[in-house]
Amino acid sequence: MRYFLCLLLTCFLCACSEDSSTQDKPKPVTLAVRAADVSFLPEIEAYPTTFHKSNGQQTEVLDLLQAHGCNTVRIRLWHTPATTHSGLEEVIAFSERVRSKGMKVWLTVHYSDTWADPGHQAKPAIWNALSLTDLSDSVYNYTKKIVLKLHPDIIQIGNEINDGFLWPDGQLSVSTANFIALLKEGIQAVRDFSPASKIMIHFAGHDNAAWFYQQLQNQNVSYDMIGLSYYPLWHGKDLNALKSNLNNLGLSFAREVLIAETAYPFTLDWNDWTNNILGEANQLVPGFAATPEGQKQFLLTLKALIADTEKGTGFCYWAPEWVAFKGNESTNGSAWENMALFDFSNKALPAFDVFE
């Protein structure tokens, strides 16, 4: 009897130990799209900059992503950038590298010479004097040129177009009709010349997303994917609200739903003299510390949340490679190095496991 009781007690303690080590941790899940936006990489590599696996062995970022299960690389495209970076020729060459590693290409077309986001949607300078008719033609022909050269697996018509794009002509709050007309020109070019490409429409945040996508539905806009940016700093820390909105979007609009941009810090420290975008404890999601393990658990939780929604298809980590590559004394370096997926020695962090 004593032996039996000891055996029973041992089994109970082992079971408790197992439960305590796994509680509150998300279950392993698989998503169709496990992506990273490494658009800075050609510029960073040109310095040059070296990256390392977690064991310290030198590696290439694309190789590391592929080895960890990343299956898609998101790349931004600017029309006529001030430098060669993010221009069409660089993007074509970079896309070829991505495909040579066996990963898919997700292209985000900004329809601008620089960053396009909810607060900035400047037309390419060369299009500034065009009439609406000529601007529409330019959008169609430019998009045609892009897809004929790249045939992306996923293509965004615009980036974070909460209030439209190609301002002021295509500003949604100024003219819904103009915005929809310009959007449809880009979409039609993809349908005509790269029909296998999936078209994503990208919105920053989730609280007002249903209203935005309803405008597209009212105007019979043809697209395949809903893409949302989700950064807790700007879009709220309530993961239950995020899940509810993702689920409702998938049900209401019958489209695949992805988190097109996200990131989380592994530290609140810095590695250069450029001000970081996120650096205060009150900017964190409760329960997820700014540590390597906290970063990993936040991303695994987000991944599981997406998988548990009706049409949740995938995610993209934004700028995992944007380390302080210009040197730790730089005042024009990275505002993101504490949210990269590499530590301050450019060694891969545990959060790379999210791509598995």
KEKE-3310 file (N, C-alpha, C; in steps of 0.2 Angstrom, whole numbers, plus 5000, padded with zeros to 4 digits):
npx = (5004:5010:5019:5011:5004:5015:5018:5007:5007:5018:5015:5005:5011:5020:5011:5005:5016:5019:5007:5009:5019:5015:5003:4993:5000:5000:4993:5001:5000:4995:4997:4992:4999:5014:5023:5036:5041:5054:5060:5070:5081:5090:5097:5102:5111:5120:5129:5142:5132:5132:5123:5117:5114:5105:5114:5126:5132:5136:5124:5113:5099:5087:5089:5088:5075:5068:5072:5066:5053:5046:5036:5033:5038:5037:5037:5041:5036:5041:5037:5046:5059:5070:5082:5090:5084:5070:5065:5059:5068:5077:5067:5063:5075:5077:5065:5067:5078:5071:5062:5071:5074:5063:5052:5037:5031:5026:5019:5019:5012:5015:5011:5017:5031:5038:5035:5019:5005:4992:4992:4999:4999:5005:5005:5015:5028:5029:5016:5009:5003:4993:4977:4961:4957:4969:4977:4971:4973:4987:4988:4983:4992:5005:5003:5001:5013:5021:5016:5018:5031:5034:5024:5017:5014:5005:4997:4996:4985:4990:4995:4990:4977:4967:4961:4960:4970:4984:4983:4977:4967:4962:4958:4948:4939:4937:4932:4923:4920:4930:4941:4937:4936:4950:4956:4950:4956:4969:4967:4960:4971:4979:4970:4969:4982:4990:4982:4983:4988:4984:4974:4976:4968:4973:4972:4975:4974:4960:4947:4939:4938:4928:4918:4926:4928:4915:4912:4919:4912:4900:4902:4906:4919:4932:4942:4953:4959:4959:4969:4976:4985:4992:4997:5000:5003:4997:4985:4978:4977:4969:4967:4956:4946:4952:4952:4938:4935:4942:4936:4923:4925:4929:4918:4908:4912:4917:4931:4948:4957:4971:4984:4993:5004:5014:5022:5033:5042:5058:5065:5066:5077:5090:5100:5107:5108:5096:5080:5068:5053:5045:5046:5043:5036:5022:5017:5016:5008:4998:5005:5014:5030:5043:5054:5065:5058:5045:5042:5042:5031:5020:5019:5016:5004:4996:4997:4990:4978:4974:4972:4961:4950:4937:4941:4954:4970:4984:4999:5011:5027:5034:5048:5059:5072:5077:5089:5101:5110:5118:5128:5131:5132:5125:5114:5105:5099:5091:5075:5069:5076:5074:5063:5066:5069:5081:5094:5105:5117:5115:5110:5099:5083:5072:5059:5059:5053:5040:5037:5036)
npy = (4994:5006:5008:5009:5021:5030:5030:5034:5047:5052:5052:5062:5073:5075:5077:5089:5097:5097:5104:5116:5121:5124:5131:5145:5147:5148:5136:5126:5132:5132:5143:5149:5159:5165:5177:5190:5207:5212:5224:5233:5226:5225:5238:5237:5227:5232:5239:5234:5223:5210:5195:5184:5167:5160:5153:5159:5157:5164:5170:5172:5183:5180:5166:5162:5165:5157:5144:5144:5143:5153:5158:5168:5184:5200:5215:5232:5245:5259:5273:5283:5284:5293:5288:5273:5263:5253:5255:5251:5243:5238:5231:5221:5213:5209:5202:5191:5185:5181:5172:5162:5156:5149:5155:5165:5180:5195:5210:5227:5240:5257:5268:5280:5291:5289:5285:5279:5280:5281:5295:5300:5301:5304:5308:5301:5312:5314:5313:5324:5334:5329:5326:5319:5309:5306:5302:5291:5282:5282:5275:5262:5258:5259:5249:5238:5237:5234:5221:5213:5212:5206:5197:5195:5185:5190:5205:5222:5235:5250:5256:5255:5262:5270:5282:5283:5285:5292:5306:5324:5319:5305:5304:5297:5304:5315:5313:5299:5293:5296:5290:5276:5274:5276:5266:5254:5254:5251:5238:5232:5231:5221:5210:5209:5206:5198:5187:5177:5182:5187:5199:5212:5223:5235:5241:5251:5247:5241:5244:5253:5247:5239:5248:5254:5243:5240:5251:5248:5236:5241:5247:5237:5232:5222:5211:5200:5198:5204:5215:5220:5232:5229:5236:5237:5249:5259:5254:5249:5238:5228:5212:5204:5212:5214:5201:5198:5208:5204:5192:5196:5203:5194:5185:5195:5200:5189:5186:5182:5185:5194:5199:5212:5219:5219:5220:5219:5223:5217:5223:5238:5246:5254:5255:5264:5282:5286:5291:5279:5272:5265:5264:5264:5258:5258:5257:5244:5228:5222:5208:5204:5205:5217:5208:5195:5183:5188:5195:5184:5176:5185:5186:5173:5171:5180:5174:5162:5168:5173:5162:5156:5163:5166:5168:5169:5170:5173:5181:5195:5200:5215:5223:5215:5214:5227:5233:5242:5247:5256:5259:5261:5274:5282:5295:5294:5282:5267:5267:5257:5246:5239:5232:5223:5207:5202:5203:5215:5212:5207:5194:5180:5181:5172:5173:5170:5158:5159:5158:5145)
npz = (5000:5004:4994:4983:4987:4987:4973:4967:4973:4967:4953:4953:4957:4947:4936:4941:4940:4926:4922:4928:4921:4908:4909:4904:4892:4875:4864:4852:4835:4817:4804:4788:4782:4786:4789:4786:4786:4778:4773:4774:4773:4761:4762:4774:4773:4764:4772:4778:4787:4800:4804:4816:4821:4836:4842:4840:4828:4812:4800:4786:4785:4777:4776:4789:4792:4784:4788:4801:4797:4792:4778:4769:4762:4765:4756:4754:4741:4734:4723:4716:4724:4735:4736:4730:4737:4741:4728:4712:4704:4714:4722:4713:4712:4725:4727:4719:4726:4737:4732:4728:4740:4742:4747:4747:4739:4745:4741:4745:4739:4739:4732:4731:4734:4745:4763:4765:4775:4788:4790:4780:4763:4751:4733:4720:4715:4701:4697:4701:4694:4687:4679:4686:4677:4670:4681:4685:4674:4676:4688:4684:4674:4680:4690:4682:4676:4687:4691:4680:4680:4693:4697:4711:4725:4734:4734:4740:4737:4739:4756:4772:4771:4777:4776:4762:4747:4737:4740:4736:4728:4729:4742:4755:4764:4757:4744:4741:4730:4721:4727:4727:4713:4709:4717:4711:4699:4701:4706:4695:4686:4692:4691:4677:4673:4682:4687:4697:4708:4725:4731:4743:4754:4764:4781:4795:4811:4821:4826:4819:4807:4802:4797:4786:4777:4774:4766:4755:4751:4748:4736:4728:4727:4721:4730:4739:4752:4769:4777:4792:4802:4818:4831:4848:4855:4847:4843:4854:4869:4871:4869:4868:4862:4850:4845:4844:4834:4823:4820:4817:4806:4797:4796:4792:4779:4772:4769:4769:4783:4789:4801:4795:4799:4813:4829:4844:4859:4865:4874:4884:4882:4872:4857:4850:4847:4842:4844:4851:4845:4854:4871:4885:4900:4902:4889:4886:4884:4896:4906:4897:4897:4892:4887:4880:4882:4885:4873:4864:4869:4868:4854:4851:4857:4850:4838:4840:4843:4831:4824:4830:4825:4813:4799:4800:4794:4794:4798:4799:4804:4807:4801:4807:4806:4808:4815:4825:4814:4809:4818:4835:4840:4832:4827:4817:4816:4820:4824:4830:4835:4847:4845:4836:4830:4833:4845:4854:4850:4837:4837:4835:4842:4854:4849:4836:4834:4832:4819:4816)
capx = (5000:5014:5022:5005:5003:5020:5018:5001:5009:5023:5011:5001:5016:5022:5005:5005:5022:5017:5002:5011:5024:5012:4997:4993:5004:4996:4994:5004:4995:4998:4994:4994:5004:5019:5027:5041:5043:5062:5061:5076:5087:5095:5100:5106:5117:5125:5134:5138:5130:5131:5117:5119:5109:5105:5120:5131:5134:5134:5119:5109:5092:5082:5090:5086:5068:5066:5074:5062:5046:5043:5035:5032:5042:5033:5042:5037:5038:5040:5037:5052:5062:5075:5088:5088:5081:5063:5063:5057:5074:5079:5062:5063:5081:5076:5060:5071:5081:5066:5059:5076:5074:5057:5047:5032:5032:5020:5021:5015:5013:5013:5008:5020:5038:5040:5031:5012:5002:4985:4993:5003:4997:5007:5006:5022:5029:5028:5009:5006:4999:4988:4969:4959:4957:4976:4979:4968:4977:4993:4988:4982:4998:5010:5002:5002:5021:5023:5014:5021:5038:5035:5019:5018:5009:5000:4999:4992:4984:4990:4997:4986:4973:4961:4957:4961:4977:4985:4979:4970:4962:4960:4956:4941:4935:4935:4928:4923:4919:4937:4945:4935:4938:4957:4957:4948:4961:4975:4964:4959:4977:4981:4966:4971:4989:4992:4976:4985:4990:4979:4974:4974:4967:4976:4969:4978:4970:4954:4941:4935:4939:4921:4915:4930:4927:4908:4912:4921:4907:4894:4904:4907:4926:4935:4948:4954:4961:4959:4975:4976:4990:4990:5002:4996:5004:4992:4978:4974:4980:4964:4967:4949:4943:4955:4950:4931:4934:4945:4931:4917:4927:4929:4911:4904:4915:4919:4938:4954:4959:4978:4988:4998:5010:5014:5029:5033:5049:5061:5068:5065:5083:5091:5107:5110:5105:5090:5074:5064:5046:5042:5051:5040:5032:5015:5015:5016:5002:4999:5006:5019:5035:5048:5060:5065:5053:5039:5041:5040:5024:5015:5018:5013:4997:4993:4996:4984:4971:4972:4970:4955:4945:4933:4944:4961:4974:4991:5002:5017:5031:5036:5055:5063:5079:5079:5094:5105:5115:5123:5132:5128:5133:5121:5108:5101:5099:5085:5070:5065:5080:5071:5057:5068:5070:5088:5097:5109:5123:5112:5109:5092:5079:5068:5053:5059:5049:5033:5036:5036)
capy = (5000:5012:5009:5012:5028:5034:5030:5039:5054:5054:5054:5068:5079:5076:5080:5096:5101:5098:5109:5123:5124:5125:5135:5151:5147:5146:5130:5127:5132:5133:5148:5148:5165:5167:5182:5195:5212:5214:5229:5237:5222:5227:5244:5235:5222:5236:5243:5228:5221:5203:5193:5177:5162:5160:5149:5164:5156:5169:5168:5177:5184:5176:5159:5161:5166:5151:5139:5144:5142:5159:5156:5174:5190:5207:5220:5238:5247:5266:5274:5286:5285:5298:5283:5267:5258:5252:5257:5245:5238:5234:5226:5215:5209:5206:5197:5185:5182:5178:5166:5157:5153:5145:5159:5169:5187:5199:5216:5232:5246:5263:5273:5286:5291:5288:5281:5280:5278:5284:5302:5303:5298:5309:5306:5302:5319:5314:5313:5329:5339:5325:5326:5313:5304:5304:5299:5284:5279:5280:5270:5256:5257:5258:5243:5233:5236:5230:5214:5209:5211:5203:5192:5194:5180:5194:5212:5227:5241:5255:5254:5258:5267:5272:5288:5283:5286:5297:5313:5324:5316:5299:5304:5295:5309:5321:5310:5292:5291:5296:5284:5269:5274:5275:5259:5249:5254:5246:5231:5229:5229:5215:5205:5208:5204:5194:5184:5172:5186:5188:5206:5214:5230:5236:5246:5252:5246:5236:5247:5256:5243:5236:5253:5255:5238:5241:5256:5244:5231:5245:5249:5231:5232:5216:5210:5194:5198:5210:5216:5225:5233:5229:5238:5239:5256:5264:5251:5246:5233:5223:5207:5201:5216:5212:5194:5199:5212:5200:5187:5199:5205:5188:5183:5200:5201:5183:5187:5180:5191:5194:5205:5213:5222:5219:5220:5219:5224:5213:5227:5245:5249:5256:5253:5270:5288:5288:5290:5273:5273:5262:5264:5265:5252:5259:5256:5237:5224:5218:5201:5203:5210:5219:5204:5191:5178:5191:5196:5178:5174:5190:5184:5166:5172:5184:5169:5158:5172:5174:5155:5155:5167:5162:5168:5171:5166:5173:5187:5198:5204:5221:5225:5211:5215:5234:5234:5248:5245:5262:5260:5263:5281:5285:5299:5293:5275:5263:5269:5250:5241:5236:5228:5219:5200:5201:5207:5221:5209:5204:5187:5179:5180:5166:5175:5167:5152:5161:5157:5138)
capz = (5000:5004:4987:4979:4988:4984:4966:4966:4974:4962:4947:4955:4957:4940:4933:4943:4937:4919:4921:4930:4916:4902:4909:4901:4886:4869:4861:4845:4829:4811:4800:4781:4780:4792:4785:4789:4782:4779:4767:4776:4773:4756:4764:4780:4771:4761:4776:4779:4794:4800:4809:4819:4824:4843:4845:4838:4821:4807:4795:4782:4788:4774:4777:4796:4792:4780:4792:4806:4795:4788:4771:4765:4764:4763:4753:4752:4735:4732:4716:4714:4731:4735:4735:4726:4742:4740:4721:4708:4703:4720:4724:4708:4713:4731:4726:4716:4731:4742:4729:4728:4746:4743:4751:4743:4739:4747:4739:4748:4735:4743:4727:4734:4733:4752:4767:4765:4781:4789:4791:4774:4757:4745:4727:4717:4712:4694:4696:4705:4690:4682:4680:4689:4672:4669:4687:4685:4669:4678:4693:4681:4670:4685:4693:4677:4675:4693:4692:4675:4682:4699:4699:4718:4727:4738:4733:4743:4733:4745:4762:4777:4767:4781:4773:4755:4745:4732:4742:4739:4724:4732:4750:4756:4767:4753:4739:4741:4723:4718:4731:4724:4706:4709:4720:4706:4693:4703:4707:4688:4683:4694:4689:4670:4671:4686:4690:4702:4714:4729:4732:4750:4756:4771:4786:4801:4817:4820:4829:4814:4801:4799:4793:4780:4773:4772:4760:4749:4749:4745:4729:4724:4726:4721:4733:4742:4759:4773:4781:4797:4806:4825:4836:4854:4856:4843:4842:4859:4872:4873:4864:4867:4857:4843:4842:4842:4828:4818:4819:4814:4799:4792:4795:4788:4773:4769:4766:4773:4788:4792:4804:4790:4803:4821:4832:4851:4861:4869:4879:4883:4881:4866:4855:4846:4849:4838:4849:4849:4845:4860:4876:4891:4902:4901:4882:4885:4885:4903:4906:4892:4898:4887:4888:4875:4882:4884:4866:4861:4871:4865:4847:4851:4859:4844:4832:4842:4843:4824:4821:4833:4822:4808:4793:4802:4789:4795:4801:4796:4808:4803:4802:4812:4804:4808:4820:4825:4809:4807:4823:4841:4841:4826:4828:4812:4815:4820:4830:4831:4837:4853:4843:4831:4832:4835:4851:4852:4846:4831:4838:4834:4848:4854:4845:4829:4835:4830:4812:4815)
cpx = (5004:5017:5017:5004:5009:5020:5012:5003:5014:5020:5008:5006:5019:5017:5005:5011:5021:5012:5005:5016:5021:5006:4998:4997:5000:4998:4997:4999:4999:4994:4996:5000:5008:5024:5031:5042:5050:5064:5068:5082:5092:5100:5105:5112:5122:5130:5141:5136:5129:5126:5119:5113:5109:5111:5127:5134:5131:5129:5116:5102:5087:5083:5087:5078:5065:5067:5069:5054:5043:5042:5033:5036:5038:5038:5038:5040:5036:5041:5044:5056:5068:5082:5085:5084:5073:5060:5062:5062:5076:5074:5062:5069:5080:5070:5063:5074:5077:5063:5064:5077:5068:5052:5043:5034:5026:5022:5016:5017:5010:5010:5011:5028:5042:5035:5023:5009:4995:4986:4997:5001:4999:5008:5013:5022:5027:5020:5005:5001:4993:4981:4967:4959:4964:4979:4977:4972:4984:4993:4987:4989:5004:5009:5003:5009:5023:5022:5017:5028:5039:5030:5019:5012:5003:5002:4994:4991:4984:4992:4994:4982:4967:4957:4959:4969:4978:4981:4981:4965:4959:4958:4949:4937:4933:4931:4928:4923:4926:4941:4943:4937:4946:4959:4955:4952:4966:4972:4963:4965:4980:4977:4967:4977:4993:4987:4977:4986:4984:4980:4972:4973:4968:4974:4973:4974:4964:4947:4936:4935:4933:4918:4919:4928:4920:4908:4914:4916:4901:4896:4907:4915:4928:4941:4948:4955:4960:4965:4975:4983:4988:4997:4999:4997:4999:4985:4975:4977:4975:4964:4960:4945:4946:4952:4942:4931:4937:4939:4925:4919:4927:4922:4907:4906:4917:4926:4943:4956:4966:4980:4994:5004:5009:5021:5028:5040:5051:5065:5066:5071:5084:5099:5110:5106:5099:5084:5070:5057:5042:5047:5049:5036:5025:5012:5015:5009:5003:5000:5012:5025:5040:5055:5060:5059:5046:5037:5038:5033:5019:5014:5015:5006:4993:4992:4990:4978:4969:4969:4963:4949:4942:4937:4952:4966:4982:4993:5009:5021:5034:5043:5059:5070:5082:5083:5097:5111:5120:5128:5129:5129:5128:5115:5103:5100:5092:5081:5066:5069:5078:5065:5059:5068:5077:5090:5102:5116:5121:5112:5102:5089:5075:5061:5053:5055:5042:5032:5035:5029)
cpy = (5006:5013:5012:5019:5033:5035:5035:5046:5057:5056:5060:5074:5080:5079:5088:5100:5102:5104:5116:5126:5126:5129:5142:5152:5145:5140:5131:5127:5133:5138:5147:5153:5166:5171:5187:5200:5214:5219:5233:5233:5224:5233:5242:5231:5226:5239:5240:5227:5213:5201:5186:5173:5163:5157:5153:5163:5161:5166:5174:5178:5180:5169:5157:5161:5159:5145:5138:5143:5148:5157:5162:5180:5196:5212:5226:5241:5255:5268:5277:5288:5290:5294:5277:5262:5259:5254:5250:5240:5234:5229:5220:5210:5205:5201:5190:5181:5178:5172:5160:5153:5149:5148:5163:5176:5191:5206:5221:5238:5252:5268:5280:5286:5289:5285:5284:5277:5282:5292:5305:5298:5302:5305:5306:5309:5319:5315:5319:5333:5335:5326:5319:5307:5301:5300:5292:5280:5277:5275:5263:5254:5255:5251:5237:5232:5232:5223:5210:5208:5206:5197:5190:5189:5184:5201:5217:5233:5247:5252:5258:5264:5269:5277:5289:5283:5291:5304:5319:5321:5310:5299:5303:5300:5315:5318:5302:5289:5291:5291:5278:5269:5272:5268:5253:5249:5250:5239:5228:5227:5223:5209:5204:5205:5199:5190:5180:5176:5187:5196:5208:5221:5230:5242:5246:5252:5241:5239:5250:5252:5241:5242:5254:5249:5238:5246:5252:5239:5235:5247:5243:5231:5225:5215:5203:5194:5205:5210:5221:5226:5233:5230:5240:5246:5261:5261:5247:5239:5227:5218:5203:5205:5215:5206:5195:5203:5208:5195:5190:5201:5199:5185:5188:5200:5195:5183:5184:5186:5190:5200:5206:5216:5221:5219:5221:5220:5218:5216:5234:5249:5251:5255:5258:5276:5291:5286:5284:5275:5271:5261:5265:5259:5252:5258:5248:5234:5221:5211:5199:5208:5211:5215:5199:5186:5182:5193:5190:5176:5179:5187:5177:5167:5176:5179:5165:5161:5172:5167:5153:5159:5163:5162:5170:5167:5167:5180:5189:5202:5209:5223:5221:5212:5223:5235:5240:5248:5250:5264:5263:5270:5285:5289:5298:5286:5271:5266:5263:5245:5237:5232:5223:5211:5197:5205:5212:5218:5206:5197:5186:5178:5174:5167:5172:5161:5153:5159:5149:5135)
cpz = (5000:4998:4983:4980:4986:4977:4964:4967:4969:4955:4947:4954:4950:4935:4934:4940:4930:4918:4922:4924:4909:4903:4906:4895:4880:4866:4854:4839:4823:4807:4793:4779:4786:4789:4790:4784:4783:4774:4768:4774:4767:4758:4770:4778:4767:4765:4777:4786:4794:4805:4811:4822:4832:4846:4843:4831:4816:4802:4791:4785:4784:4775:4784:4796:4789:4785:4798:4804:4792:4781:4766:4767:4761:4761:4751:4745:4735:4725:4713:4720:4730:4734:4731:4730:4741:4733:4718:4707:4709:4722:4720:4710:4720:4731:4723:4721:4736:4739:4729:4734:4747:4746:4746:4744:4740:4746:4742:4744:4738:4738:4730:4733:4740:4756:4766:4771:4782:4789:4785:4768:4751:4739:4725:4714:4705:4692:4698:4700:4686:4684:4683:4683:4671:4675:4687:4680:4672:4683:4689:4677:4674:4688:4688:4676:4681:4693:4686:4676:4688:4700:4706:4720:4731:4736:4736:4738:4738:4751:4768:4775:4771:4778:4765:4754:4740:4734:4737:4734:4726:4739:4751:4759:4763:4747:4739:4734:4719:4721:4728:4717:4705:4712:4715:4700:4695:4703:4700:4685:4685:4691:4681:4669:4676:4690:4696:4709:4718:4731:4739:4750:4763:4775:4792:4807:4816:4822:4824:4807:4798:4794:4786:4775:4770:4766:4754:4746:4746:4738:4725:4722:4726:4724:4737:4749:4762:4777:4786:4800:4813:4829:4843:4856:4853:4843:4847:4862:4873:4868:4863:4862:4850:4841:4840:4835:4822:4815:4815:4807:4794:4791:4791:4781:4769:4765:4771:4777:4790:4796:4799:4793:4810:4823:4840:4853:4865:4875:4879:4883:4874:4864:4851:4849:4845:4843:4846:4849:4851:4865:4883:4893:4901:4894:4881:4886:4892:4902:4901:4893:4892:4888:4882:4876:4882:4877:4862:4863:4869:4858:4846:4852:4853:4839:4834:4842:4836:4822:4824:4830:4816:4801:4794:4798:4791:4798:4798:4802:4805:4806:4808:4812:4805:4815:4820:4820:4807:4813:4830:4844:4836:4829:4822:4810:4815:4826:4832:4834:4843:4851:4837:4834:4833:4841:4849:4850:4840:4831:4838:4841:4848:4850:4838:4829:4832:4823:4811:4814)
residu = (MET:ARG:TYR:PHE:LEU:CYS:LEU:LEU:LEU:THR:CYS:PHE:LEU:CYS:ALA:CYS:SER:GLU:ASP:SER:SER:THR:GLN:ASP:LYS:PRO:LYS:PRO:VAL:THR:LEU:ALA:VAL:ARG:ALA:ALA:ASP:VAL:SER:PHE:LEU:PRO:GLU:ILE:GLU:ALA:TYR:PRO:THR:THR:PHE:HIS:LYS:SER:ASN:GLY:GLN:GLN:THR:GLU:VAL:LEU:ASP:LEU:LEU:GLN:ALA:HIS:GLY:CYS:ASN:THR:VAL:ARG:ILE:ARG:LEU:TRP:HIS:THR:PRO:ALA:THR:THR:HIS:SER:GLY:LEU:GLU:GLU:VAL:ILE:ALA:PHE:SER:GLU:ARG:VAL:ARG:SER:LYS:GLY:MET:LYS:VAL:TRP:LEU:THR:VAL:HIS:TYR:SER:ASP:THR:TRP:ALA:ASP:PRO:GLY:HIS:GLN:ALA:LYS:PRO:ALA:ILE:TRP:ASN:ALA:LEU:SER:LEU:THR:ASP:LEU:SER:ASP:SER:VAL:TYR:ASN:TYR:THR:LYS:LYS:ILE:VAL:LEU:LYS:LEU:HIS:PRO:ASP:ILE:ILE:GLN:ILE:GLY:ASN:GLU:ILE:ASN:ASP:GLY:PHE:LEU:TRP:PRO:ASP:GLY:GLN:LEU:SER:VAL:SER:THR:ALA:ASN:PHE:ILE:ALA:LEU:LEU:LYS:GLU:GLY:ILE:GLN:ALA:VAL:ARG:ASP:PHE:SER:PRO:ALA:SER:LYS:ILE:MET:ILE:HIS:PHE:ALA:GLY:HIS:ASP:ASN:ALA:ALA:TRP:PHE:TYR:GLN:GLN:LEU:GLN:ASN:GLN:ASN:VAL:SER:TYR:ASP:MET:ILE:GLY:LEU:SER:TYR:TYR:PRO:LEU:TRP:HIS:GLY:LYS:ASP:LEU:ASN:ALA:LEU:LYS:SER:ASN:LEU:ASN:ASN:LEU:GLY:LEU:SER:PHE:ALA:ARG:GLU:VAL:LEU:ILE:ALA:GLU:THR:ALA:TYR:PRO:PHE:THR:LEU:ASP:TRP:ASN:ASP:TRP:THR:ASN:ASN:ILE:LEU:GLY:GLU:ALA:ASN:GLN:LEU:VAL:PRO:GLY:PHE:ALA:ALA:THR:PRO:GLU:GLY:GLN:LYS:GLN:PHE:LEU:LEU:THR:LEU:LYS:ALA:LEU:ILE:ALA:ASP:THR:GLU:LYS:GLY:THR:GLY:PHE:CYS:TYR:TRP:ALA:PRO:GLU:TRP:VAL:ALA:PHE:LYS:GLY:ASN:GLU:SER:THR:ASN:GLY:SER:ALA:TRP:GLU:ASN:MET:ALA:LEU:PHE:ASP:PHE:SER:ASN:LYS:ALA:LEU:PRO:ALA:PHE:ASP:VAL:PHE:GLU)
# end
